[in-house]
Amino acid sequence: MASLSMDTPMASVPMATPATASGALTGMAASFAKVPVTVQVMLGTARIPLSELLSLKPGSLLALDQKLGEPVSVIVNGCKVATGELFVLEGEEEKLAVKIKEIVAAPAGF
């Protein structure tokens, strides 16, 4: 398994895919593996009065309930699938990445 550091390019981080015992995608899994999904990372939430929301302008700060260093949620098509830790990838462009720390069990009926 590759380690992820602050300067590891995202392209070099292996991504997990569903596989059979032999390691190859087969049948329906191979077909579904190409279906695009929307992945979001939730940094935190805020609950504020509507009046405060309406007064936001460029330069305003919106405090989140999340503290620096706390795990973030990885959301796929609206469902939480994992928690992780934010990293800054250094290189041509500084970008954020998430190092997966825990996979969340699938909800009932999923």
C-alpha positions as CSV (number, residue, x, y, z in Angstrom):
1,M,0.0,0.0,0.0
2,A,1.4,3.4,-0.9
3,S,1.8,6.0,1.8
4,L,0.3,9.4,1.3
5,S,2.3,12.4,2.4
6,M,1.9,16.1,1.9
7,D,3.9,15.9,-1.4
8,T,2.4,12.7,-2.9
9,P,0.8,13.5,-6.2
10,M,-2.8,12.2,-6.2
11,A,-2.2,10.4,-9.5
12,S,0.3,8.1,-7.7
13,V,-2.2,7.1,-5.0
14,P,-3.8,3.7,-5.8
15,M,-7.6,3.6,-5.8
16,A,-9.6,0.6,-4.6
17,T,-11.9,-1.2,-7.0
18,P,-14.3,-4.1,-6.4
19,A,-12.7,-7.4,-7.5
20,T,-13.1,-11.1,-7.3
21,A,-10.8,-13.4,-5.3
22,S,-8.5,-13.5,-8.4
23,G,-8.3,-9.7,-8.4
24,A,-10.1,-9.1,-11.7
25,L,-13.4,-7.4,-12.2
26,T,-16.0,-9.7,-13.8
27,G,-19.5,-9.5,-15.1
28,M,-21.8,-6.9,-13.7
29,A,-19.0,-5.5,-11.4
30,A,-16.9,-4.7,-14.5
31,S,-19.9,-2.9,-16.1
32,F,-20.7,-0.9,-12.9
33,A,-17.0,0.1,-12.4
34,K,-17.3,2.6,-15.2
35,V,-20.4,4.4,-13.8
36,P,-19.5,7.9,-12.7
37,V,-20.4,8.8,-9.1
38,T,-20.3,12.2,-7.3
39,V,-17.9,12.3,-4.4
40,Q,-18.1,15.1,-1.9
41,V,-16.0,15.8,1.2
42,M,-17.9,17.6,4.0
43,L,-15.7,19.9,5.9
44,G,-18.3,20.9,8.5
45,T,-21.7,22.5,8.9
46,A,-23.1,25.7,10.3
47,R,-26.5,26.6,11.6
48,I,-27.1,30.4,11.4
49,P,-30.1,32.7,11.4
50,L,-31.5,33.6,8.0
51,S,-30.6,37.3,8.7
52,E,-27.0,36.4,9.1
53,L,-27.0,34.3,5.9
54,L,-28.5,37.3,4.0
55,S,-25.8,39.6,5.3
56,L,-22.9,37.4,4.0
57,K,-20.7,39.1,1.4
58,P,-17.2,38.6,0.0
59,G,-14.7,38.4,2.8
60,S,-17.3,37.2,5.4
61,L,-16.2,34.3,7.6
62,L,-18.6,31.5,8.3
63,A,-17.6,29.4,11.3
64,L,-18.1,25.7,10.9
65,D,-18.8,23.1,13.7
66,Q,-15.7,21.2,12.6
67,K,-12.3,21.8,14.3
68,L,-9.0,21.7,12.5
69,G,-7.7,18.2,12.4
70,E,-11.0,16.4,13.0
71,P,-12.0,13.7,10.5
72,V,-14.0,14.8,7.5
73,S,-16.9,12.8,5.9
74,V,-16.6,11.4,2.4
75,I,-20.0,11.4,0.7
76,V,-20.8,9.4,-2.5
77,N,-24.1,10.1,-4.2
78,G,-25.5,11.5,-1.0
79,C,-24.4,8.6,1.3
80,K,-21.6,8.8,3.8
81,V,-19.1,6.0,2.8
82,A,-15.9,6.9,4.7
83,T,-14.2,9.3,7.0
84,G,-10.8,10.7,6.4
85,E,-8.1,13.3,7.0
86,L,-7.4,16.3,4.9
87,F,-4.0,16.8,3.3
88,V,-2.5,19.4,1.1
89,L,-0.8,18.0,-2.0
90,E,2.1,20.2,-2.9
91,G,3.3,20.4,-6.5
92,E,2.4,22.5,-9.5
93,E,-0.9,23.5,-7.9
94,E,-1.6,23.0,-4.2
95,K,-4.7,20.9,-4.0
96,L,-6.5,19.2,-1.1
97,A,-6.8,15.4,-0.8
98,V,-8.4,13.1,1.7
99,K,-6.6,10.1,3.2
100,I,-9.3,7.5,4.0
101,K,-9.1,6.5,7.6
102,E,-12.3,4.4,8.0
103,I,-14.9,2.9,5.6
104,V,-18.5,3.2,6.9
105,A,-20.7,0.2,6.8
106,A,-23.4,0.4,4.1
107,P,-26.8,1.4,5.4
108,A,-29.5,-1.2,5.5
109,G,-31.1,-1.8,2.1
110,F,-28.2,-0.3,0.2
